[in-house]
Amino acid sequence: MNDHQHPSSKGTHPGSKDRESSLRLVAWEVTRNCNLSCIHCRASATLGPYLNELDTDAGLVLLDQISEVGKPVVILTGGEPLLRPDIFQIARYGTQKGLRMVMAPNGTLITEAIATEMAEAGIQRISISLDGSTKESHDKFRQVEGAFDGALRGIERAKQAGVEFQINTTITQQNLDEIPKIQELAEKLGAVAHHIFLLVPTGRGKYIVDQEISSEQYEETLNWFYDQRDKVSMQLKATCAPHYYRILRERTREEGKSVTFKTHGLDAVTRGCLGGTGFCFISHTGIVQPCGFLDLNCGDVKEKPFEVIWRESEIFKTLRDFNSLKGKCGKCEYRKVCGGCRARAHEATGDYLAEEPLCLYEPTRTC
């Protein structure tokens, strides 16, 4: 995904209370149905049925409304998006509207025919999660025997159909030592990118909060991840790990490097927490949230146009004003590029503007 258009945007300097942010990424939970039962699942997804999911007509209207705001990457996620019968009708429509359509399946349901449909519908990339480097460790994480083999089969079929793929990995105590091996496997498989996610204890993830890595491990892992940038051919991106964007700048400055960051698409390196600034999440019932882990209702697309929600939600406006951050996040010189994980702050304190609870960094100067 290299030739990206700029999403349309208006606005003033970052940090302005009236800032109107460019819409870069939208994750739409097209269904909460899922054939797996992952221990960390944000949605606690399982086989449904789930009531009041947006129907086909409502979904197409939503894509119309998103395209009026800009031309973001639209991630069709779940649950398992391939369990939605009209998924390729939705994907094709989004492609026709000029949106950059991608999908986040778990891989186990990808047949040769489905992979071909993905390509024909204009799916530019799929993301498949590998949370272990072996069948034993991945299946334990996913809580379904055969999930690892199914993911690898799905990857191979996508490759054969010409659909590029990235590997996503959620990091916990359970798999922390395996991350280098998972990255090696991702490169061996031919992934275009490896995205790591730091566990946010919401949904079923609340029940494995003891598996959250420590602040020290967090810092060590992100520095290790930085060190891989010149060692692998894949794009590397850290998600739900806003400290990485501080580390990127610290390390490149220490090394006297001038680095041009990729600023568009799924591998964009822009800032840490994008919730409500360049990214939003839309639930299976049409509730718009800053992200999937931050369960704050910013508006319902069944009641109000998406564009109005994106531009006028008071929560979004607050998130776009970096002066509103509290504690050391509000004082930090990196607040505009990091911002702390708002979902992790909310889960720990009940206040989405509170300081990031897993950050070791102490601001050296306020700004």
LUMGU-904687 format. One record per residue: z, y, x of N, C-alpha, C in turn; residue in one letter. Coordinates in steps of 0.02 Angstrom, whole numbers, plus 50000, padded with zeros to 5 digits. Atoms other than C-alpha are relative to their C-alpha. Layout:
BEGIN
ZYXZYXZYXa...
END
This chain:
BEGIN
500004994150043500005000050000500005006150044m500044994649951499375013450118499735006549973n500334993850022498265025750026500345002649937d499604997850057499565033849915499865007249982h500054993250025499315048949808500715003049998q499364996750008500705061749802500165000549926h499814998750069501655061349638500015007549988p499984992850014501505078049552500725002450002s499324997549995503015088849584500005007649998s499874992949998503695106049558500705000650028k499304999449983505305113249621500125004450060g499784995849947506275122049753500294995750055t499725003549942507175117449913500514994949978h499505005050016508205101349909500705003150002p499334997350004509975105249858500065005449947g499994995050053509485118249731500214996849934s499775002650064510335115849564499424999149952k500565000250046508665118649478499434995650027d500525004149970507715106449587499704995149949r500365004750044506405096449491499654995150047e500205004549947506125081049596499364996249985s500595004350006504525071349628500224993149979s499865006850021504535054749540499604995250044l500325004449953504155041849674499994992849977r499915007050018504795025449604500334999549932l499685001750063505195018749431500074992449998v499895007250011505975001549408500104999049926a499945001450071505694995249232500194992649991w499755006750015506724980149180499644997649937e500425001750057505364972949069500324994649956v499625004950038506494958649016500634998350039t499405002449967508234952349052500024992450003r500055007349995507714934249030499884997950072n500105002449932507804924249191500114992550003c499935007249991507614906249246500484998150056n499495001249949508874908249388500665003049977l499344997650018510714912949390500365002550063s499794997949934510984922549551500705003050000c499294998249999512764925749605500125007550003i499904992849990512464944249640499655004149946h500464996750047511384948449487500315006149967c499804993750032511554966549430500034999349925r500065000450073511034961849253500364994149971a499725006450024511994945349242499484996349959s500555002750039510294939249184500024992449997a500085007150010510014921849115499484999049946t500485001050054508864913648989500285002949935l499794996350059508964924348831500044995649938g500354993650005508424928848707500485006050002p499644993650001508984946948729499695004349945y500234996250057508864958348579499765007050021l500214992949996507964975148564499635001850064n500414998249943506864973848718499395004049976e500584996050019505454986548716499404995449987l500585004350015503954978548630499385002750036d500604998249963502164979648692499805007349988t500214993150015501714995748601500465005150032d499524995249970503305004448658499925000150076a500105000349927502974998548836499395003950022g500614996449982501215005648838500115007549992l499844992950008501845022248770500435002450059v499584998249943503155022348907499575001250062l500444999149942501795020149039499605006549993l500344993550012500835034648959500455005750021d499544994649987502375045448973500175000650074q499874999949928502745040449153499425003350036i500594997349966500955044749202499935007549990s500014992850011501215062249131500455003650049e499544997049951502605065249258499714999750070v500285000849934501675058749409499644993350005g500325006549989500875043349486500454995850045k499535003649958502395033949549499824992650006p500005007349999502565015949601500434997849941v499625002750056503105006449445500154992750016v499785006849984504114990849484500164996449935i499875004250058504014977949345500514994750021l499465004349977505684969249366500354996849941t499645003350053506934959249268500734999250019g500285006250023507684946649244499404997750042g500615002649971506084937549282499415002649960e500544996750038504584948249232499474995249975p500515004750022503434933149219500194996249937l499805003050063504444927149070499815004449940l500234995750054503754941648970499274998449985r500685002350016502174935648878499465005250011p500514994849995501284952448884500005003550068d499904996649936501684956249067499345002350031i500624998049968499874956649124499625005349960f500274994550040499334967448978500325006650022q499634994149977500684979749034499765002150069i500214998549931500164978449217499305003150001a500694997450001498324981249179499985007149973r499994993450031498704996249069500265005250050y499734995449950499775004249204499505001550055g500524999149948498405001449332499465004749975t500524995650029497135009649216500245007249995q499724993250004498305024749199500085003150069k499944997349932498275026949388500684999050031g499345001549972500045020549414499934994350051l500035005249949500385009649566500474994449979r499615005250031500964993549486500184994550050m499755005449958502044981149581500474995849957v499605004650040503114966649524500534996750043m499445003249964504774958549572500174993349968a499835006650025504684940149523500434996250051p499635003949951505774926849602499564994950035n500485004249966504234916949649499924993049971g500005007050022504654900549563499504998649945t500465001050057503484903349415499285001750017l500674997949981501954908849513499554993950011i500515005249993500544896449485499375003250029t500634997249975498784898449555499705004749948e500294995950054498224905249385500385006649993a499604993850006499664917749377499875004650059i500154995849942499324923749554499325003449992a500664997050013497504926649506500055005649949t499904994850051498064936249352500335006250029e499684994349967499184947049460499485004350035m500514996349963497724951749570499535003749952a500484997050047496574955049422500315005749961e499654994750038497894965849335500165006150044a499884994349955498014977049488500685000350030g499355000149967499724971749551499885000850075i500144998549930499724979549724500464996350048q499535003749958501234970249791500514996649956r499425003050031502564958149739500574999850051i499425000949957504324957249808500354993649979s499665006350013505144940249822500634999850043i499374999949964506954938349871500124993450036s499745005649962507514926650009500685002150026l499324998249981509404927150030500314994750045d499805004949951509494912450147499374997850037g500575002249961508384905650284499844992749991s500095007150014508554887850223500064998749926t499945002050071508434878650059500734999949978k499295000750019510304875350062500325006849987e499654993650007510874893250087499695004349945s500314996050052509584901549973500174997249931h499865003050065509844889149830500735001049980d499294998750015511734891549843500085007049973k499974993050021511484910249824499705000849930f500364999450064510264908049679500284995549946r499665004550046511304894249598499524995649959q500485004550032509744884249553499664996050056v500315004349950509154869349654499245000749996e500724999449999507344871349708499755007150001g500204992950001507354890449706499645001950064a500304998449935506924891349892499294997350005f500675003049998505474879149884499535003449951d500414996650050504864887749726499775006850023g500184993449974504904904849809499454999450053a500515000849947503904898449959499334998049970l500635001950034502614890349844499695006249968r500254993950032502464906649747499695004850050g500264995649947502224916449908499314997550022i500645002749976500834904849965499445001149949e500514999050052499924906249799499815007349994r500164992950001500054925149800499555001850059a500424998849941499344925449976499284997749989k500675002750012497884914549924499615004349951q500334995750049497524926549780499895007150027a500094993449970497554941449898500515005249978g499484995450021499154949049830500515000550057v499524999449945500254956149969500714999449974e499315001050022502104952449966500485002650053f499454998149956503724958750039500584995349986q499395003950009505364949650063500595004849991i499384996250011506964957049991500594995450015n499415003949984508664951350053500625004049983t499364996950014510364955649980500514997450050t499555002049947511654955550119500724999749975i499305001150017513384948350088500324996350059t499675004049948514694939550194499694993150005q500265006850003513884923350140499384999050044q500635000949963512224926650227499935004950059n500054994949949512624940450353499744997250067l500215002949936512414928850503499284997449998d500685002750006510744922750435499455005349999e500504994850010509884939650422499444999850053i500555000549951508944938050589499524994249985p500435005750015508304920850538499585001249937k500384998350060507784927250366499435004750018i500534995549979506824941250450499454996350039q500495004149964505974928850567499564996149951e500375003850051505484918350416499525004649963l500434995350036504804933650325499375001650040a500584998549958503684937850472499544993950006e500395006249994503134919750492499584998849936k500355001050064502654919250307499435005049990l500534994950007501574934850327500185005749955g499784994450042502624947450231499785006750031a500194993349974502034965550244500625004350011v499394996049994503834971750231500614995649991a499355003050013505644966550238500475005549980h499534995150026506844976450130500684996749993h499325002650007508704973550146500385004249949i499604996850051509924977650007500744998550015f499285001149991511794980150031500314998949931l499705001850064512784971949891500355005949967l499634995350042513324983749753500354995749947v499645004750043514704974649655499995002049926p500064998950072514044976649478499714993649970t500255006150032513524963549349500394994050026g499655005849972513894946149418500265001550070r499774998149933514094954749587500745001950001g499304998350002515824960249528500444994050018k499605006149989516404942249542499964997650072y500025001749929515914941349725500135006250042i499854993849965516604958349774500314998450068v499705001949936517564949049911499464998150051d500555001649955515844944849984499665006350028q500284993849974515444963250014500185000750073e499854999349929515274966550200500435006250012i499554994549985516504978350283499615006150024s500324993949975516144996150337499744999050071s500205001249931516064990450518499384995550003e500585004450002514854976250478499395003649973q500534996050030513834988250373499655004150055y500274995849947513625000050522499634995850052e500315004549950513244985750643499334997249975e500615002950028511964978050526499445005149997t500524994950005511034994350499499745002150069l500234998649932510984997750686499564994350026n500435005849982510304980050713499325000849967w500634999450038509004983350578499565005450032f500384994849965508484999350666499674997250063y500255002849937508274989650828499394995549990d500565004650013507004978050744499355003849988q500594996150020505784992250705499414999050048r500535000849951504804989850866499884992750018d500055007049982504994970950869499624995849949k500345003750053504174965750706499395004049976v500614996750025502494969650626500105002649929s499894998250069503254972150454500295007149994m499644994050018503804988350372500724998049985q499295001450012505714988850368500315005649960l499684994950041506714997650235500684997549977k499335001750025508554997850188500105003549933a499894997550068509005000050004500734998849981t499285000250016510725003249930500405000250065c499694999349934511135007250111499835006850027a500224993249981510975026150123500195002050070p499804998349931511885026750291499424999050048h500555001649955510285019650367499595006350016y500404994049991509445036550345500345004950047y499634996449948510825044650448499874996750068r500085003749938510675030950580499305001050029i500684998849977508785033050588499955006550039l500054993449969508985051350631500445000450063r499575000049941510455048750749499674996450059e500275004249947509595035050847499365002950030r500634997249974507885043250860500155006350041t499824994049962508715059350919500304998050067r499705002549938509755049851048499474997650049e500535002949958508185041351112499455005050018e500494994849985507225057651119499324998649970g500635001850032505915050651002499835005049945k500234996250058504875060150878499684994949953s500235005350045504655048550730499735003049936v500284998050065503515051450582500154994449950t499815005050049504245042550433499484999449945f500445001250057503185034550298500345003049939k499684996150053503485045650147499784998249929t500225001850067502585037150002499954992449994h500075007250013502545020049922500664996350005g499405004150001503765005649922500375000250067l499684999949935504115007550108500195007150022d499874993049983504435026350100500705000850029a499364998349969505815032750213500115007449987v499914993050020506355048650126500735002050005t499284998849995508225048750096500364993849974r499615005850017509635036750061500014998449926g499955001350071510155036749879499485004149963c500534996650037508625040849774500155000549926l499845000150071509495038549607499985006849968g500054993850036508965052549492499625005550037g500364994949962508045061949630499274998150008t500695002349995506485051749670499894993549965g500015006850029506895035849576500414999949936f499575001650057507535029949409499864992949977c500025006750027507825013649318499965000449924f500055000350073507335009549139500194993049978i499755006650020508284995449055499534996649951s500425003950046507534981848946500005002949930h499984997050066508074991748793499775007350000t500274993349996507375008348856500485005450021g499524995149976508925016648926499825001950072i500174997549933508525027549078500665001150038v499414999349957509795026649220499795002550069q500184998049932509875033849397499754994250042p500235006249968509715016049463500284994249960c499785005850038510004998449403500734998450009g499305001449986511724997849480500475005349973f499604994450025512315014549410499895000549925l500085000850072512575011249226500215006349963d499894993750034512485029049162499405001549956l500544998950047511455032849007499765007250006n500304993449991510305047449047499515001749943c500464998950056509255045548889499674993549979g500315005950029508385032948778499275001549985d500724998550009506475032248784499774998649929v500185001150071506465026248603500145006249959k499804994050036507215042948553499745006550030e500204993949965506575055248682499474998350052k500525001549951505005056148791500294999450070p499765001149932505255049848968499995006550041f500054993849961504665066449041500595004749987e499434995750018506025075848947500644997550032v499405003049969507355063749008500005001450075i500044999149928506745064749188500155007250021w499934993049980506705083749190500665003149976r499454996450032508185087949079500674996549998e499365003550000509535074549097500515003750043s499484996549963511145083049149500244995950060e499795004349944511605068049257499495000650057i500524999349949509935069049348500045006850035f499954993349970510135087749373500595000450048k499415000049956511865084949447499854996250065t500165003949941511215071449565499525003650047l500474996249959509855083349625500325006050034r499624994649968511165096249672500484996950050d499605003449950511845089449836500665003650012f499364996449996513205102749828500534997049954n499535002850048513995092649687500384994050027s499675005949971514485078049800500715001950021l499294998849986516355076249830500234996450063k499725003249941517475071049973499585001450062g500364998749938516705069150144499245000049990k500724999750014514975066150066499795007249987c500174993150015515015084050003500025004550061g499944995949939515455090550177499524997850054k500375003149945514285079550277499345003550014c500634996949980512835086750376499404995649984e500545004650018511815071450325499934999049925y499985001450072512095073150139499315000449968r500664999550030510285078050105499554994150017k500415005849982509585062750193500354993449985v499625006050016510975050350151500235000449927c499754999050069511955055749997500514994949978g499535005250020513025040049995499744996149940g500205004150058512785025949869500405002349939c499664997450059513185033949702500274994449956r499775005650040513335016949617500644997050030a499405002949967514585010449746500595004749990r499474995250012515585026549728500274999449929a499815000550071515585024849539500404993749987h499665006350011516105006649545500705000150029e499354999849966517535010449664500485004949969a499564994650021518195026349584499915002149927t500144997550067517405029049413499645006650001g500324993549993516605044949480499374999150044d500625001249963514775043949531499875005450054y500074994749949514975059849636500504999250057l499495001049949516415053049740499684997950066a500275001949935516225049249925499864992550003e500205007049990515385032949977500594996150031e499415003549976516795020249999499894995750063p500135004249942515935010050136499735003850060l500264995949945515535024350254500545001350052c499554998749945516375025150424499925007050029l500184993849966515535041350476500445005849977y499624994050015516585057050487499565006050016e500434994249987515595073250469500255004050059p499824996049942515555083250629499945007549986t500044993150022515075099150542499825000149926r500174999650070514935104550362499375003949992t500614996250013513345111150286499935001249926c
END
